[in-house]
Amino acid sequence: MHTALMGLQWGDEGKGKLIDYLATNFDVVCRYQGGANAGHTVLYKGENIYLHLVPSGIFHPNKICIIGNGTVIDIKKLQEELVQLKEKGIDFDNRFFISKRCHIIQPEHFTREERMQKDIGTTGRGIGPAYADKISRSGVRMGDIFSIKYIKKRGVNTDFIKSLKTFKENFGQFITDTVDMLHSLTRKEKKILFEGAQGVMLDIDFGTYPYVTSSNPSTGGILTGTGISPFSISKIIGVAKTYTTRVGNGPLPTQMDNNTQEMIRDVGGEYGATTGRPRRCGWLDLVALKYAVQISGATEIALTKIDVLDGLSQIKIGTEYEIDGHITNKFPAEVWNLERAKPIYTIFSGWDNTREIKEYKGLPEEAKEYIHYIEEYVGVKVSMISIGKKRGDLIIV
């Protein structure tokens, strides 16, 4: 049976590092949604490598890496990424595959997103318009590049057709029917790790609409984004920072004061891997996190960046909202209600240092109390705790 790993917040939870770590125990890593608007950071041979489309498991030799059909492809970005990996000595021949059913981001998609970028705070990567064309049945898919006659008939820009031809000549061997491949691998009892991009709070259906992404980072996106059966997934690891961040526009109820934000941003390196934009920082929001756990069906939680909170005298956790005088622990569906939400905090004593600690028992008691409170509130156990940037900087609980 397979495992899924997805973000439980507004993205940027540290999924790339965890996928890289977990990949050792799996035969296959499969990306199931999003596009080059996502950025996973992996520390490889002492250097930060930013991946936007290729699954983070690519750094492990002999692991199969698949981009599932729910992903939209910017062929220029993908080509740059593959060239970069090759220059780093990564061999992806016969172990990297792209679904024939992935939709292609076309030049006009970037133009159409200019207004959205201003109003919603998108990354400007053409993702939304590409998904819009997919739903309106006017898109072009990766498998279509093998018939120039067909893509001309679909009205694809002549200059872009040249780019598609070049991509086909250089990387066409990686394009295949990944649905058949994933089912074949399942029958052979190969272990598959499904890699999500962004986070549940950016889900097009369940996130803070309209300040969301254009796909389903939550569990449903795995099924529609790969074609596998829901009964083949036995474990769902939800990833959450010990605080909260988001990039772009939209409400962040537990946003910190400017001085605390600046400190957290600098210590935690809270700048977008895709855009470089500074992330807004907030205290951990358990109302949102419990909601995300419910939506995702997370069976366990990986907590990241606990070390970023080292040295604070006190640490806050948002446990309820006050909306127009009404107290609630339910996450509102309406963004206009969330924008008016004032967080009610539970305050914890801080701790001195969590870095270099290898076992749970070695954590400061204050950090253990913090973690235990999270588990009790959301009803799911913490299975991993990240205490640094390196692959081995993890405590397995």
N, C-alpha and C positions, 0 to 999 in steps of 0.2 A: 504493500500500500504506500501511497505517496504523501509528501509533505508540502505545505504551502507556507510561504513567508510573506507577510504584507505589513505595511505601515498602518498604525492606528491613529495617527494624528494628521497634520497637514503636509505630510511628506518630510523628507530630510531627517528621518529618524535614525539613520545609520544602517540601513538595510544592506548596502553594498559590502561592508565589512563582514556582516553576519553570513551573507550568502557565500562569500569567499571562504569563511571559516567552515561552514557546514558542508560545502561542496565535497570535501574529502570523503564524506559518508554516503555520497550519492553517485549514481552513474550518469545522471542527466540533470542539467539545469535549464529550465524553460521560462522565458519571459512571456507574459500573457496579455499585456495591454500597454497603453501609453505610446509615447514616441520619444523624439530627441528633446522633449521638454523635461524629461527626467534626467537626473544625474546621480550616478552611484560612484562613490569615491572608494578606491581600494589602494592600500599601501602595498606596493609591489617592489621588492628589492630596494627599500628605503625611499621610494619615490611615490607621490600621490598620482594615481592614474584615474582619470575621469571617464567613466563609461556612460553613454547615453542610450545606446541601443543593444550592444552586445551583452549577453548575460554575464554577471560577475564571476561565474564559475570558469570563465575562459582561461584564467591563470593556472588552472590545474590541468596538467597533461592528462590526456586520455579521457577527459570528461566531455561528454557530448553536450553542446550548447545549442538551444533552439530558440528562434524568435517566432512565437506563435501568431496565429492569424488575427488576434485582437490588437496587435501593434500596428501603428501606422509608420511608414518608412520614409525618411528623408534620405534619398540615395547618396547625396553628397556627403552628409554627415556620417552615414554608415561606411562609405568608402574611406573617408578620412580616418575613421576609427580602426578599420581593418588594416590600413597602411601603418598606422601608429603601432598597433599590436605586433605587426610583422617586424617593425623596426626594433621593438623591444625583445625580439626573439621568440614571440609566441607563435606556435604552429597551430593553425586552425583548419588545415586540410583534413577532410573526411570526419570532422567532428563538430563542425559549425553549419547550421542549416537555417534557412529562412522560409517561412510558409508561403506557398504560392498564393494564398488567400489574403496576405497582408495588403492593405491599401497603401498607395503611393501618394506622398505629399507632392503636389505640383506647384509651379511658380506662382500661380494666381492665388493659391491658398495663403501665401505670406502677405500679399496685398490685401486680401479680404480680412485678415486678422488685425490690421492696423487699428481699426476702431475698437475691437475687443481688447487689444493690448492696453489701451488707455482706460477704458471703462472698467474692466475686470482685473487688469494687472496680470495678463498672461505673459508667457515667455516670448511671444512673437515667433514661434516656430511653425506656425501653420497647422497646428494640431486640430483645433476646433473646426475650421473649414474642411479639413480632410475627412474628419468623422461625419460632418454634415453631408458631404457629398456621398459618403458611404451609405448613410441612411436614406438619402434621396435617390439612391441607385444611379448616380452619375459618376462614380469613382472609377479608378483604374487600379488593378491589383498586380502584384509582383509577377504572377504567372502570365499576365497578359503581354509582358515585354518580349515573349518568344514569338509573338505575331505582330509585326509592325503594321500589317494591313488592318488588324483589328484595332490597335490603339489609334491609328489615323482615323478610323471610322468613329471612334469615341471622341474625336475632336481635340486630341492632345496637341499642345503647342509644338510646332515643327522643331524649334531649337531644343526643346526638352526631349523630344524623341531621340535626338542625337545623344543626349546624356544617357538616356535609357539604353541605347545601343551599346555605348561604352561600358556601362555597368554590366550589361549582359555578357559582353565579351570578356571582362575581367573577373566577374564574380557570379556569373550565371550558374555555375556548377553547384552553388550553395542553395539554390532555390528548388524546393521540392514539396511534396505533399506531406506536411508535418502531422496532419491528423492521422494518416495511415501509419506514419513512423511512430507516433506516441502510443498508439494502440498496439503496434507490434512490439515495442519496448516493454509495454505493460504485460503482454502475454509471456514475454521472456523473463518476467519478474525483475526487471531492472527498476531501480529506485529513482524516482523523479522528484526534484525539488522545483516547485513553481515559484517564480520570482515576480513580485509585484512592483510597480512603480508608483510614485506619489503615496497617498494614504487614504484611508477610509473617509476622513473628513473632507476630502476633495472629490469624492465619488459623485458622478453626475446625478445620481438618484438620491443618495443618502447624505451628501455633504452639504456645505453651507451655500446652497444654490442662491444666486447665479455665480458666486465666487468659487467655482469648482473647476475641475478638469473636464474633459469631454469623453471620458471612458469610465469604466467600473473597476477601480483598484480593489474593491471588496471581493468577497468569495465568488459571487456570480460571474465576475469577469474572467475567472479561471476557466469556467465551463464554456462560455461563449468565445473566449479568446484562445482556446486550444482544441476544443472538441472532445475532451475526455469526460468520463462519467463522474457524477458527484460521489458515487460510491467508492471511487478509487482513491479518495483523499481521506486519510485517517488522522492527520495531525495538521493543525493550523497554528503557526507561530506568529503572534502579533507583536510588532516592534513599537516601542514607545520610548521617547526620551524621558528623563527624570524632570524635565521642564517642558515647555511648549514653544514651538516657533511656527511662523508661517511667512511665506514670501508672497508678494502681490497684495491686492486689495481684499477686503472682507473682514468680518469681525474676529477679534481675538480677545474674549472676555477677561482673561487673566493677565493681560499685558502689563509688564513691569514698568516702574518709573524709568526715566531716561538713563540715570546713572547706573542702575542695576542692569538694565538692558545692555548698555555699553560694555560692562564688565563681563557678562555672560557671553556676549557676542565675540569679544576678543579672546577669552579663554577657550570657548567652545568652537571657535572658527566658524561662526554662524554667517556664512556668506554662500549664496547659491552656487552649486557646482556647475550649473548650466549657464547662469547669467552673471554670476558674481555679485548679485544684489545683496545688500545686508538684510538678514532675516529679522523680523520683529520677534521679540522674545517675551515669554510670559511664564508664570508659575504653572506647575502641572495642574491641568483641568480634569478632575476625575469625573465630572458630569459628562463631558465629551468622551473621555476614555471609556467609561462604562458603556455608553451608547455604541461606541465603535466596536467594543468587544462583543456586544450583542449582535450587531450587524454582521461582523466577520465570522462569528462562531469560533473565535480564538480558543484554543485548548490550553494555551500557555502564553506567557508574555516574556519577551526579551527586553530588559531595561537597559538603555544606553546612556552614556555620558554622565554617570553618577559622579565622576571625578570633577566635572565642571562646577559642581556645587560645593566642592571642598573649600573650607575656610569661612563659609558664611555663618554668621552668628545665629540666624534663624532662617527657616525655610517654610514657605507657604504652600499649601495645596488647596485649590478651589474645590469645595465639596457641594455647594449649592449656588443657585442664582436667585437674585431678587429682581423681578421684572414688574415694574409699576406697583411696587408694594407687595407683590405676591412672591412667596418663597417656594422654590421648586428644585428638585434634583433630577428633573426630566429635561432632556435636551430638546429645545424647540425646533419644529420643522420650518418655521418662518424666520427668514434672515432679519426681518425688521424687529422681531421680538429679541433675537439674539443680540442685535446691536444695542438694545436697551438694557441688556442683562448686566447686573452688577454682581461680581463674584463675592461669595461668602467664604472666608478662608478658615482652615484649621492650621495652626502654627506649630512647627516642630523645631526642636533645638538642632542647630547645625553640627557638623563634624569636622575634624581636622584634615584627615588625609585618607583617601581610598586607593591611591595609585600604588601599583606594585603588589597589591594584595592578591593572593592566588586562590584563597578559599573563602567561602561564605563566613565561616566562623571567625575569620580574621578581620571582618568589617567592623567599624566602630558600632557600638550599640545604638547610637542615634540613627545611623544609616539603616540598620536592621529594623528599627521601629518604623522608619519611613517606608521601607519596602513592605513590611507586614501590613501596614495600614492600607497601602495600595491594593494588596492581594485581597484583604477583607472587603474593601469597598467594591471592587469590580467582580469579585467572585472567581478569580482565576489565579493560579499560582505563577510566580516568577521562576523561570527555568534558567535564564542566563542574565548576567549583569556585565555590561561593558565598562571597563575602567581605564580605557586608553585607546590609542589609534591603531596599535599593531594587531596583527591577526591573533596573537596569543593573549592579548589583554582582555581576557574574559574569565569570569567566574561562573562555573557550571554548578547550579544549585541542586 
